[in-house]
Amino acid sequence: MKTSFFKYQGAGNDFILIDHTTSPLKDIDNELVAQLCHRRFGIGADGLMFITKHDDYDFEMHYFNADGKLGSMCGNGGRCIVAFAKHLGIINKETNFLAVDGPHYARISESGDWVDLQMIDVDTITNDGEAFILNTGSPHYVAMQNDLKDFDVFTAGKKIRYNDIYSEKGINVNFVEDKGDHLFVRTYERGVEDETYACGTGVTAVAMAMAKYKNKTGHIVTAIKVLGGDIKIEFDYDGNHFTNVFLCGPAKLVFEGKTD
C-alpha cells in the first residue's frame, strides 16, 4: 500500500509531511525515515514530520531528523506543518498545536504560504568563550563570523558539534555576520550533519544572542537572511527574559506524491 506524502519548504529548509490523523502513530521505522530523507536514494529532505490528532490541541507535530532519529523542536518545520494543517482543512487562520517542546500558537496568511510561529520563552543564555549557548526548542551555539559568505561552515560547524563538550548530545552551530540592516546566518545542523539552507530555532537563537550582545531591550524585530531566503524574528526582551517570541517566514508546498 502506497503512502501519500507532501513536500514543503520554509526558506529552503525542506520537509516531508505525512498525514497520520486517521490512525494512531505506531512504531516508526527509523531506517525508512532516513531513506526517504536521503537526497540520492529517497525523496530528499532535512527532516520528516507526521501530523496526528490530539484531544486538547488542533493537532500534534512529530519531527524526525534526516538521520531518521526523533528530533527536538524544528522551527521551520513547525511553520511548514501549520501550512500543511491548513491545506488539510484542520485549521484556518490560527492554531494551537503540540510539539516536542510543548504547545505552540501560530497564525497563517490567507494564501497559506506565510506563517508566524510562536516559539518558547527563553530565560538562559550562557557563554562558551565568545560564543553564546541557548535553547530555543533545540540547543544552539552562536558565534560571530566575518566574511561569512566565504566561510567553511561545514568544517567549522562539524568540529564544534563533535567536540568534547557537545559530542554526546550534539548542538546546532550558527555563524552570524551583522550586515547593518539585517543579520546573515548560516547553520550546521545536528541530525542532518550538514549545513542547511535555513534553521528556524537557529535564527531565533541568533536574534536573541545578538540582542543580548548589543544590550538591546524592548520589543525587538530582527531581519534575518539565510541561504534559502528571508526570515523575521520578533520578541520582547527585558534584559533577562525573552517572551512573545515569533518566528515569521514562508512555508510553501513544493509537490506531493506517493511512496511505498
C-alpha positions as CSV (number, residue, x, y, z in Angstrom):
1,M,0.0,0.0,0.0
2,K,1.4,3.4,-1.0
3,T,1.7,6.3,1.4
4,S,0.8,9.8,0.3
5,F,3.3,12.5,1.2
6,F,3.7,16.2,0.8
7,K,7.0,18.1,0.4
8,Y,7.1,21.6,2.0
9,Q,9.9,24.1,2.3
10,G,10.4,27.1,4.6
11,A,13.2,29.4,3.4
12,G,14.9,26.4,1.8
13,N,14.6,24.2,4.9
14,D,12.7,21.3,3.3
15,F,10.5,18.6,4.9
16,I,8.4,15.5,4.0
17,L,5.0,15.7,5.7
18,I,2.6,12.7,6.2
19,D,-1.0,12.9,7.3
20,H,-1.5,10.5,10.2
21,T,-4.7,11.9,11.6
22,T,-6.9,8.9,10.6
23,S,-4.9,6.3,12.5
24,P,-2.6,6.1,15.5
25,L,1.1,6.7,15.1
26,K,2.8,3.3,15.8
27,D,6.4,2.2,15.8
28,I,8.4,4.3,13.4
29,D,10.9,2.6,11.0
30,N,13.9,5.0,11.6
31,E,15.8,3.5,8.7
32,L,12.9,4.1,6.3
33,V,12.7,7.7,7.5
34,A,16.4,8.2,6.8
35,Q,16.0,6.6,3.4
36,L,13.0,8.9,2.5
37,C,15.1,11.9,3.5
38,H,18.1,10.8,1.5
39,R,18.8,13.2,-1.4
40,R,20.1,10.5,-3.7
41,F,18.0,7.4,-2.8
42,G,14.8,8.9,-1.5
43,I,12.6,12.0,-1.7
44,G,15.2,14.2,-0.1
45,A,14.6,16.5,2.9
46,D,16.1,18.0,6.0
47,G,13.5,16.1,8.1
48,L,10.2,14.2,8.1
49,M,7.0,15.0,10.1
50,F,3.8,13.2,10.9
51,I,0.7,15.2,11.8
52,T,-1.6,13.4,14.2
53,K,-4.8,14.1,16.2
54,H,-4.7,15.4,19.7
55,D,-7.6,15.7,22.2
56,D,-6.5,19.0,23.6
57,Y,-5.0,20.7,20.5
58,D,-5.7,21.2,16.9
59,F,-3.0,18.6,16.1
60,E,0.3,17.2,17.2
61,M,3.7,17.5,15.4
62,H,6.1,14.6,15.4
63,Y,9.5,15.6,13.9
64,F,12.3,13.2,12.7
65,N,15.7,14.4,11.6
66,A,17.2,13.4,8.3
67,D,19.2,10.7,10.1
68,G,15.9,9.0,10.9
69,K,16.0,9.8,14.7
70,L,13.3,11.6,16.6
71,G,14.3,15.3,16.7
72,S,13.9,18.2,19.1
73,M,11.8,21.2,18.0
74,C,12.2,22.4,14.4
75,G,11.0,26.0,13.9
76,N,10.8,26.0,10.1
77,G,9.3,22.5,10.3
78,G,6.7,23.9,12.7
79,R,5.8,26.6,10.3
80,C,5.5,24.1,7.4
81,I,3.3,21.8,9.4
82,V,0.9,24.7,10.2
83,A,0.7,25.3,6.4
84,F,0.1,21.6,5.9
85,A,-2.7,21.6,8.5
86,K,-4.4,24.5,6.7
87,H,-4.0,22.5,3.4
88,L,-5.7,19.5,5.1
89,G,-8.6,21.7,6.4
90,I,-7.7,21.1,10.0
91,I,-7.2,24.8,10.8
92,N,-8.0,28.2,9.2
93,K,-6.2,31.4,10.2
94,E,-4.9,30.4,13.7
95,T,-3.9,27.3,15.5
96,N,-2.7,25.9,18.8
97,F,-0.8,22.7,18.4
98,L,1.5,20.4,20.4
99,A,5.2,19.8,19.6
100,V,8.0,18.0,21.4
101,D,8.9,21.2,23.4
102,G,5.3,21.9,24.4
103,P,2.3,23.9,23.0
104,H,2.7,26.4,20.2
105,Y,0.4,29.1,18.8
106,A,0.7,30.1,15.1
107,R,-1.1,32.4,12.7
108,I,-1.1,31.8,8.9
109,S,-1.8,34.1,5.9
110,E,-4.9,33.8,3.8
111,S,-2.8,32.4,1.0
112,G,-1.4,29.8,3.3
113,D,2.3,30.4,2.5
114,W,3.4,32.7,5.3
115,V,3.4,31.5,8.9
116,D,4.1,33.4,12.2
117,L,5.0,30.7,14.8
118,Q,5.3,31.5,18.5
119,M,8.4,29.9,20.0
120,I,9.1,29.1,23.6
121,D,10.2,31.8,26.0
122,V,14.0,31.8,26.8
123,D,15.5,32.8,30.2
124,T,19.0,31.5,30.0
125,I,22.0,32.3,27.7
126,T,25.4,31.2,28.7
127,N,28.8,31.6,27.0
128,D,31.4,29.3,25.6
129,G,34.3,31.6,25.2
130,E,32.9,34.4,22.9
131,A,30.1,32.2,21.6
132,F,26.6,32.1,23.1
133,I,24.8,28.9,24.1
134,L,21.0,28.8,24.4
135,N,18.0,26.5,23.8
136,T,15.1,27.8,21.7
137,G,13.4,24.4,21.5
138,S,16.7,22.9,20.2
139,P,20.2,23.6,21.6
140,H,22.2,26.2,19.7
141,Y,25.8,27.6,19.6
142,V,26.0,31.1,18.2
143,A,29.3,32.7,17.0
144,M,30.0,35.9,15.1
145,Q,32.0,35.5,11.9
146,N,33.3,38.0,9.4
147,D,33.2,37.2,5.6
148,L,30.5,34.6,6.3
149,K,29.7,34.2,2.6
150,D,33.0,32.5,2.0
151,F,33.4,30.8,5.4
152,D,33.7,27.0,5.6
153,V,30.6,26.4,7.7
154,F,30.6,22.6,7.3
155,T,34.1,22.1,8.6
156,A,33.9,24.6,11.4
157,G,30.4,23.6,12.4
158,K,31.2,19.9,12.5
159,K,34.3,20.5,14.6
160,I,32.2,22.3,17.3
161,R,29.3,19.9,17.1
162,Y,31.6,16.9,17.7
163,N,34.0,18.4,20.2
164,D,34.4,17.0,23.7
165,I,31.8,19.4,25.2
166,Y,28.9,18.8,22.8
167,S,29.5,15.5,21.0
168,E,27.3,13.3,23.3
169,K,24.0,15.2,22.8
170,G,25.1,17.3,19.8
171,I,24.4,21.0,19.2
172,N,23.4,23.1,16.2
173,V,26.1,25.6,15.3
174,N,25.2,29.0,13.9
175,F,27.5,31.6,12.5
176,V,26.3,35.2,12.1
177,E,27.5,38.3,10.4
178,D,25.9,41.7,11.2
179,K,25.2,43.4,7.9
180,G,23.6,46.5,9.5
181,D,20.0,46.3,8.4
182,H,19.9,42.5,8.8
183,L,21.8,39.6,10.1
184,F,23.3,37.0,7.7
185,V,23.2,33.5,9.3
186,R,24.5,30.1,8.2
187,T,23.9,26.9,10.3
188,Y,25.3,23.5,10.7
189,E,22.5,21.2,11.9
190,R,22.9,18.1,14.0
191,G,20.7,15.2,12.8
192,V,21.3,16.5,9.2
193,E,25.0,16.6,9.9
194,D,25.5,19.3,7.3
195,E,24.8,22.9,6.6
196,T,21.1,23.6,5.8
197,Y,19.6,26.5,3.9
198,A,17.8,27.7,7.0
199,C,17.2,26.8,10.6
200,G,14.2,28.3,12.4
201,T,15.3,27.6,16.0
202,G,18.8,28.7,14.9
203,V,17.9,32.1,13.6
204,T,15.7,32.6,16.7
205,A,18.7,31.8,18.9
206,V,20.9,34.2,16.8
207,A,18.5,37.1,17.1
208,M,18.4,36.6,20.9
209,A,22.1,36.3,21.3
210,M,22.7,39.4,19.2
211,A,20.1,41.4,21.3
212,K,22.0,40.4,24.4
213,Y,25.4,41.2,22.8
214,K,24.2,44.7,21.9
215,N,22.3,45.3,25.2
216,K,19.1,45.9,23.3
217,T,15.8,45.7,25.2
218,G,12.1,46.3,24.5
219,H,10.2,45.0,21.5
220,I,12.8,43.8,19.0
221,V,12.2,42.9,15.4
222,T,15.2,41.3,13.6
223,A,15.5,40.8,9.8
224,I,17.5,37.6,9.0
225,K,18.9,36.4,5.7
226,V,19.7,32.8,5.2
227,L,20.8,30.8,2.2
228,G,17.2,30.0,1.5
229,G,15.7,33.5,1.8
230,D,14.4,35.9,4.4
231,I,13.0,35.3,7.9
232,K,11.9,37.7,10.6
233,I,12.2,37.3,14.4
234,E,10.1,39.3,16.9
235,F,10.3,39.2,20.7
236,D,10.2,41.2,23.9
237,Y,13.4,41.4,25.9
238,D,13.7,43.0,29.3
239,G,17.4,42.2,29.7
240,N,16.8,38.8,31.3
241,H,13.8,37.2,29.7
242,F,12.8,36.7,26.0
243,T,9.0,36.5,25.7
244,N,6.3,36.8,23.0
245,V,8.8,35.2,20.6
246,F,7.7,34.8,16.9
247,L,9.5,33.1,14.0
248,C,8.0,34.5,10.8
249,G,8.6,33.3,7.3
250,P,7.5,31.4,4.2
251,A,6.1,27.9,4.2
252,K,5.3,26.6,0.8
253,L,4.1,23.3,-0.7
254,V,6.6,22.1,-3.3
255,F,4.9,18.9,-4.5
256,E,3.0,15.8,-3.4
257,G,3.2,12.2,-4.3
258,K,3.1,8.6,-3.2
259,T,5.8,6.3,-1.9
260,D,6.0,2.6,-1.0
